[in-house]
């Protein structure tokens, strides 16, 4: 991209997120300010750049569920309390960062990362699955140091142990006679 500001030429390379200024002295700082205001780097652009520099491809979908074995009974839905076991690894490198034999949470309450809140819905008790979660549905731009770096995709091998269905609100019906 190229633009003229105050008679000077600005060139901006979106891929490398760098600017070249063809200006003298005092105008250069002003042009840099104008460029960064016009083209702030988005988090997704930064993530793509970081992943490419590591030799990794960006996942297209926010999460992918690969069922390893089917469970039985009713499927989980938002508001249900689940007991799970899991092993969490970083997608690229395979380093294990967490595991639990008995972990409880309620779907949709924000108790867990977004990829879990959305990816676990529909599983039934006994289901074993591999849940691969894109960085923006995991720990995001900051990661969770020291084991989970910035823009890290995560892989969880999960098993739904129990599902405690949410209590449905009783609806009042009135008969008009």
Secondary structure, DSSP 8 states (H G I E B T S, - for coil): -EEEETTEEEEEETTTTEEEEE--THHHHHHHHHHHHHS---HHHHHHHHHHHTT----SSSEEEEEEE--EEEE--TT-EEEEEEEEEETTT--EEEEEEEEEEETTTTSS-HHHHHHSTT-EET-EEEEEE-GGGTTTTT-BTTTB-TT--EEEEEEEEEEE-------------
